[in-house]
Amino acid sequence: MNAGFDCLSLPELLDIRNGMTDSASAAHLATCRRCRAMLATIPDDLELPVLNIALSTGPADATSPERIAPATSSTSAGTLWRALGEPDDTFGWVVAIIGSVPDAADRVVVAPVFGPPAVPTEQDLLLDAAVLGYPAFADVANTGTILSDQLIEPIGELTAPSTGLLTTLYRAVLGGGPAPPPDAVGVPVTGEDDPRLLAVDERRQALRRLWRAADRLVEDEDEIEAALAALLDGYLKGLDAEWDRPTLLEASGADGGSLNQFLNDSLDLTDQSDTGDLAKILHTLQVPWEEAEPAVLRTLRGSPGGARQATHAADLPIAARGAHGASETAITAALRSSHSQIDQSEGARQQQIAAYLAELRKTLEDLE
């Protein structure tokens, strides 16, 4: 069974498809619609390649002599801890620490760690069996933020090279850097019908309990933080205001429609088509980044959207038509919407928020 879940793993479902099963798996399949649906989606020609970690029926005893004990109880990048979602939880997640949250010493960014028989993808960093006493992987696609006091026990430590690979993969998943070597990660996803994607989403749903404490804290902080509209109003309204809407648009060169969206606390989280206009406005108003970032962050959290995923085969040509005289931007938007879908999961939204802020800051720096 999947670690922390009740359903059959992909290897077990492949065994059933190939005519090899046991009574317990057969009994579960007979009563579980989810597993029957997942079994039906497995392509006839799907076979799992030999991975560079060994799959087993369950993790070895954590006190195995082959396991490398943690040298310290620090919370530096690469350390592995057991973490609780809520104080009264009896189940502890294993997490790998990626780094601390800037300007928030009480929070850390972590990747959850899973063991066999779950099957990793190219967004999962493979961990040597010596780290925990059993082969495992860091689920970098499902990274999140927790409070430091959710960490209850240090249980392992990555080597310096593995820690470097963890941060490299994290940046790659966020879209900000090259991927690590293929032998450091799992087998690439074969397509939208790859059953492992369902397992990734199931883990994402279950992990919400782990992220809940930090999410509540952020929500509390948001109550006292100004969103983007309030920030801009401070520059445009009042007797002492040095700017008004017409002069700001003229001086910045920004689009009036974009400014209207900003004043309505709405940003283009999915395609990030408005970062240029927002950068022009912030630059013209000379808003310090330390003041702009929290306001933009809060508005992003309240804006709809997520990560756009292509629904056409990568090697097939695609085309879009627009009304006569339509702008290139409008045609591109139509093209994207007609051949893609939006992943609005919490993990996808967090990645888009981080990417939006990074692009906005880069654009502001280019305007300096």
Summary of the structure (lengths in Angstrom):
residues: 368
radius of gyration: 23.6
end to end distance: 55.0
largest distance: 78.4
contacts: 1075
relative contact order: 0.10
helix: 44%
strand: 14%
